[in-house]
């Protein structure tokens, strides 16, 4: 399986399972985030699978290699996984 296929596979699984696991939305006020929860979880899982050991390294990997797939990724913040 190529890395492209793996990212798609993980994303599809997360998209299917997320509404089952998260019954009530985590955010109820303010503007919706640019990057979806499913995208963040996908990046975290793929990053961990690839051995990237920090949120910043995961963000850099996706920003440098997959920005076309995650165009709203934006700039890194220490709250990357909380966005």
Number of C-alpha atoms within 10 A of each C-alpha: 7 7 10 9 10 13 18 13 14 17 20 14 12 19 16 11 12 14 12 10 9 9 8 9 7 8 9 8 6 6 7 10 10 12 14 14 17 19 18 19 17 22 22 18 18 19 20 14 10 12 11 17 11 12 19 16 14 21 24 16 16 19 19 10 11 14 14 11 12 17 12 13 19 13 9 13 12 9 9 15 14 8 13
